[in-house]
Amino acid sequence: MNLSWFISKRVSAEAKGTFSSTIHKMAVGSITIGLAVMIVSFLILIGFQNTVAEKIYSFSSHLRVTKYTLGNSYEESPISISNEAIDSYEELDLIGHIQEYSHKAGLVKTEEEILGIIFKGVSQRFDLEMFRENLIDGRFIEFSDESYAKEVVISQTIADKLKLQRDDEMILHFFMNPPRVRKLRVVGIYETNLADYYDDKFILGDIRLIQRLNNWADTLAGGMEVFVKDINKIDEAESLLDEVLDYDLFVEKVSDAYIQVFDWLFLIDRQVNIFLGIILLVVCVNMISIILILIMERTRMVGLLKALGATNLQIRMIFAYNGMSLILKGLLGGNLLGIGICLLQYYYKIIPLNPGDYYMSYVPIGWNWPVIISLNLLTFIVVSLIIVLPTLVIARITPIKSIRFD
């Protein structure tokens, strides 16, 4: 049997009810709280990133294909959706779905209010499953085979400003020469909480209305929205589309179009990493202090073991094993506490948020077990290596003085 391990277990067993037991509890408590805070912080961060990204992707896809243009207007140069590469996108391993869209600026007028909007036309190929979570009232547009659908889905923000409800009718004026007017019925209301990008501006309708207004053929659209199968391979999908599409088409990542939001998420990521370093530093300092206290309390034992022929390494390993045992107990407690808090928030949404500031109404939790395992391993390895440092003082303890130590 390993002598250091045997003595470490005996020391830990005899410490119950003594000052050492209090020190042990403090050590376990600091690791428990530190790990729990790290788990909660990272799962909230992942939840924020996933929730915001999914809201953007559900409305605008992962990639957009448009015509090269020097303008910055919502009046688009049409592209053909009858394209060999687009029609056979199922053969492209990275591409999951492609759908056409068009934009047109307009003005909504009710009896009491007037509001400028962007009409986004979509077709039957619109990925409703991705968008469904944003639909908070009513239904989506029902497309007709004969003519364009005279139905629209508006945001909750626009509904509040115009005092509209589901099944209400509204008059939409399109900015054209001469101006065109259409009466449309509200059949659904959506909410992304991304007011600056979607909710303040966009209403969804039938793309065939824009095609008719612009005198476009059914094979023309303002652009194509592309969803990838693996979000981690967006760059590869972008390069693939650049190769297979015509030279006059421009492929853009939606994350580049909304760079402010993704930069904000990156900034949060960096802050959480700094926070992780601070917590680990505090835990390590606590463990160094605790191991030093344990060594001082066991000074006589150290001297006696040296007098009996034990080496410095063997004695150091006694306290190292003792410290690792405390770390493992702290990791167990930290996982139970951290994951428990996340479970409560995930299922019961206890902590609310202001949607106007955070783009969501409650603190999100993004489950990622590799991250949780990595945090456990990182904490165990870093703290285990750190607790070796205070054991170096054992080499300076002499048997004669330590046995008489009081």
Residue pairs with C-beta under 8 A, 6 or more apart in sequence:
3 310
3 314
4 314
4 315
4 317
4 318
4 320
4 321
5 317
5 321
7 305
7 318
8 317
8 318
8 319
8 321
8 322
8 325
11 20
11 298
11 301
11 318
11 322
12 24
12 322
12 325
15 21
15 24
19 297
20 294
20 297
23 290
23 293
23 294
23 297
24 326
26 286
26 290
27 286
27 287
27 290
27 323
27 326
27 330
28 326
28 329
28 330
28 333
29 330
29 333
30 282
30 283
30 286
30 287
30 330
31 283
31 287
31 326
31 327
31 329
31 330
31 331
31 333
31 334
31 379
31 383
32 330
32 333
32 334
32 337
33 334
33 337
34 279
34 280
34 282
34 283
34 330
34 334
34 379
35 330
35 331
35 333
35 334
35 335
35 338
35 375
35 376
35 379
36 333
36 334
36 335
36 337
36 338
36 341
37 279
37 338
38 276
38 279
38 334
38 338
38 375
38 379
39 334
39 335
39 338
39 339
39 342
39 372
39 375
40 338
40 341
40 342
41 272
41 275
41 276
42 272
42 276
42 368
42 371
42 372
42 375
43 338
43 342
43 365
43 366
43 367
43 368
43 371
43 372
44 363
44 364
44 365
44 366
45 268
45 269
45 272
45 366
46 366
46 367
46 368
46 371
47 363
47 364
47 365
47 366
48 265
48 268
48 358
48 360
48 364
48 366
49 265
49 268
49 269
49 366
50 364
50 366
51 359
51 360
51 364
51 366
52 194
52 261
52 265
52 359
52 360
53 231
53 255
53 262
53 265
54 133
55 134
55 192
55 193
55 194
55 359
56 194
56 197
56 254
56 255
56 258
56 261
57 130
57 227
57 231
57 254
58 130
58 131
58 133
58 134
58 192
59 131
59 134
59 192
59 194
59 198
59 202
60 225
60 254
60 257
60 258
61 99
61 127
61 225
61 226
61 227
61 254
62 226
62 227
62 228
62 231
62 234
62 237
62 253
62 254
63 225
63 226
63 228
63 234
63 237
63 238
63 241
63 251
63 252
63 253
63 254
64 223
64 224
64 225
64 226
64 251
64 252
64 254
64 257
65 79
65 223
65 224
65 225
65 226
65 241
65 245
65 249
65 250
65 251
65 252
66 76
66 77
66 79
66 222
66 223
66 224
66 249
66 250
66 252
67 76
67 77
67 78
67 79
67 223
67 248
67 249
67 250
68 248
68 249
68 250
69 76
69 77
74 103
74 104
74 105
74 118
75 103
75 104
75 105
76 102
76 103
76 222
76 223
77 222
78 102
78 214
78 216
78 220
78 221
78 222
79 220
79 221
79 222
79 223
79 224
79 249
80 219
80 220
81 100
81 219
81 220
81 221
81 224
82 219
83 245
83 246
85 92
85 241
85 244
85 245
86 98
86 224
89 95
89 97
89 98
89 226
92 240
92 244
93 229
94 228
94 229
94 230
94 233
94 236
94 237
94 240
95 226
95 227
95 228
95 229
95 237
95 240
95 241
96 227
96 228
96 229
97 125
97 127
97 226
97 227
98 125
98 224
98 225
98 226
98 227
99 122
99 123
99 125
99 126
99 127
99 224
99 225
100 122
100 123
100 125
100 207
100 221
100 222
100 223
100 224
100 225
101 120
101 121
101 122
101 123
101 207
101 221
101 222
101 223
101 224
101 225
102 120
102 121
102 207
102 210
102 211
102 214
102 221
102 222
102 223
103 118
103 119
103 120
103 121
103 210
103 222
104 118
104 119
104 121
104 174
104 175
104 210
104 213
104 214
105 116
105 117
105 118
105 119
105 174
105 175
106 116
106 117
106 118
106 119
106 172
106 173
106 174
106 175
107 114
107 115
107 116
107 117
107 172
107 173
107 175
108 114
108 115
108 116
108 117
108 158
108 162
108 170
108 171
108 172
108 173
108 203
109 170
109 171
109 172
109 173
110 162
110 163
110 164
110 170
110 171
112 163
113 161
113 162
113 163
115 158
115 161
115 162
117 158
117 172
117 201
117 202
117 203
118 201
118 202
118 203
119 152
119 172
119 174
119 202
119 203
119 205
119 209
119 210
120 202
120 203
120 204
120 205
121 204
121 205
121 206
121 207
121 208
121 209
121 210
121 211
121 222
122 141
122 204
122 205
122 206
122 207
123 143
123 206
123 207
123 208
123 221
124 143
126 140
127 227
128 140
130 227
131 140
131 190
134 190
134 191
134 192
135 153
135 188
135 189
135 190
136 156
136 189
136 190
136 191
137 156
137 166
137 188
137 189
138 153
138 166
138 167
138 186
138 187
138 188
138 189
139 187
139 188
140 153
140 187
140 188
140 204
141 149
141 151
141 152
141 153
141 187
141 188
141 204
141 205
141 206
142 149
142 151
142 187
143 149
143 206
147 208
148 206
148 208
148 209
148 211
148 212
149 205
149 206
149 208
149 209
150 182
150 183
150 184
150 185
150 206
151 184
151 185
151 186
151 187
151 205
151 206
152 170
152 172
152 184
152 185
152 186
152 187
152 203
152 204
152 205
153 186
153 187
153 188
153 189
153 190
153 203
153 204
153 205
154 162
154 164
154 186
154 188
154 189
154 190
154 203
154 204
155 189
155 190
155 191
155 192
155 198
155 199
155 200
155 202
155 203
156 189
156 190
156 191
156 199
157 191
157 195
157 199
157 200
158 164
158 199
158 200
158 203
159 165
159 186
159 189
162 170
164 170
164 186
165 186
166 186
166 187
166 188
166 189
167 185
167 186
167 187
168 185
168 186
169 183
169 184
169 185
169 186
170 183
170 184
170 185
170 186
171 181
171 182
171 183
172 181
172 182
172 183
172 184
173 179
173 180
173 181
174 180
174 181
174 182
174 213
176 213
180 213
182 209
184 205
190 199
190 204
191 199
192 198
192 199
192 359
193 199
193 355
193 356
193 359
193 360
193 361
194 261
194 359
195 356
197 258
197 261
207 221
208 218
210 216
210 222
211 217
211 218
211 220
211 221
226 237
226 241
226 251
228 234
228 237
234 253
234 255
235 253
238 251
238 253
241 251
242 251
245 251
255 262
280 378
280 379
280 382
280 383
283 379
283 383
284 382
284 383
284 386
287 323
287 326
287 327
287 383
287 386
287 387
288 386
288 387
288 389
288 390
290 323
290 326
291 319
291 322
291 323
291 387
291 390
291 391
292 390
292 393
294 319
294 322
295 302
295 319
295 390
295 391
295 393
295 394
298 319
299 397
299 402
299 405
300 402
300 403
300 405
302 315
302 394
302 397
302 402
303 397
303 398
303 399
303 400
303 401
303 402
303 403
303 405
304 399
304 402
304 403
305 314
305 315
306 312
306 315
306 397
306 398
306 399
306 402
307 399
307 403
312 394
312 395
315 391
315 394
316 388
316 391
316 392
316 394
319 387
319 390
319 391
319 394
320 384
320 387
320 388
320 391
323 383
323 384
323 387
324 380
324 384
324 387
327 379
327 380
327 383
327 384
327 387
328 380
331 376
331 379
331 380
334 379
335 372
335 376
339 372
342 365
342 367
344 350
345 351
345 362
345 363
345 365
346 365
346 367
349 362
349 363
351 362
351 363
352 361
352 362
352 363
353 360
353 361
353 362
353 363
355 361
